Amino acid sequence: MSMVRIETVTGGSVLPWLEDLAALRIRVFRQFPYLYDGSMDYERDYLAEYAESERGLIVLALDQDRVVGCSTGLPLAEADAAFRRPFVEAGRDLESVFYFGESVLEAEYRGRGLGHQFFDQREAHARRLGYPVTAFCAVVRPPDHPLRPPGYRVLDGFWRKRGYRPFPELQARFAWKDVDQAGETQKSLVFWLKSSEPDH
Ligand SMILES: CC(C)(COP(=O)(O)OP(=O)(O)OC[C@H]1O[C@@H](n2cnc3c(N)ncnc32)[C@H](O)[C@@H]1OP(=O)(O)O)[C@@H](O)C(=O)NCCC(=O)NCCS
């Protein structure tokens, strides 16, 4: 089995990786449950936000010099309005939350602990910056979705073991084109939160 190393990049050091990361996100997010029919232009713009953020980070999983996985995070206050909105509407304090954008890994590298390392790195970064709450959101798909692969395992158990719990009242609405659809459709993404302080 090949060795994978983990490297964290922030600010301008994200830039040399943008093309590879954009292509990786498109490849992995085409699969269930995201089914995202992505475009390189959108991906470049999305990832450039991390290059512009002083407090954001991208965790890279590298096999030699090839990016086989990545995971992102930035303060929720800097995230897209669609992700801030449920917190604003619920009257929650945005400033205390560090937002995790995504974790993606090429299929052949899964199941060897890299997903845990992505969380470890991002949680340590959020702690260093003084954020008491870390959060991410996950798309909701019906159990009988026609493109759900047989034997697909949801990641809920993994997330719960990491100390996260879902907040169904915090749902982001976001539109993208599914691989089997002609145009964009609205998706609901439920937030999962973990807090190091009881009152958050
Ligand atoms: C999320 C993802 C990065 C996790 O990576 P990973 O390296 O396989 O995770 P790990 O090996 O650290 O395993 C994490 C836990 O998930 C479990 N797991 C492993 N493979 C799994 C699978 N196919 N389905 C569900 N859970 C799985 C492991 O048992 C482990 O739990 P444990 O700590 O109880 O042993 C990877 O599955 C992925 O890229 N998925 C597609 C994109 C996605 O859905 N991302 C999440 C939302 S952005």
The ligand as an ORCA input file, in Angstrom:
! r2SCAN-3c Opt
* xyz 0 1
  C     -15.484     11.060      4.118
  C     -14.191     10.367      3.705
  C     -13.147     11.423      3.407
  C     -13.739      9.510      4.919
  O     -12.475      9.051      4.628
  P     -11.795      7.687      5.137
  O     -10.333      7.889      5.078
  O     -12.388      6.537      4.465
  O     -12.198      7.660      6.682
  P     -11.452      6.811      7.798
  O     -10.677      5.675      7.221
  O     -10.730      7.780      8.700
  O     -12.682      6.197      8.537
  C     -13.566      6.991      9.242
  C     -14.675      6.152      9.798
  O     -15.610      5.873      8.742
  C     -15.802      4.465      8.645
  N     -15.860      4.107      7.243
  C     -14.856      3.653      6.487
  N     -15.290      3.416      5.243
  C     -16.574      3.748      5.231
  C     -17.572      3.735      4.242
  N     -17.352      3.315      2.993
  N     -18.764      4.209      4.570
  C     -19.016      4.628      5.818
  N     -18.128      4.658      6.799
  C     -16.917      4.222      6.503
  C     -14.620      3.818      9.276
  O     -15.006      2.588      9.814
  C     -14.218      4.822     10.326
  O     -14.923      4.595     11.509
  P     -14.180      4.006     12.800
  O     -13.383      5.148     13.345
  O     -15.290      3.600     13.648
  O     -13.314      2.882     12.321
  C     -14.396      9.457      2.476
  O     -15.319      8.457      2.802
  C     -14.911     10.190      1.233
  O     -14.149     10.830      0.519
  N     -16.234     10.078      0.924
  C     -16.837     10.706     -0.250
  C     -17.076     12.202     -0.069
  C     -17.968     12.489      1.134
  O     -19.066     11.959      1.273
  N     -17.465     13.362      2.034
  C     -18.139     13.698      3.271
  C     -18.919     14.918      3.172
  S     -18.094     16.319      2.467
*
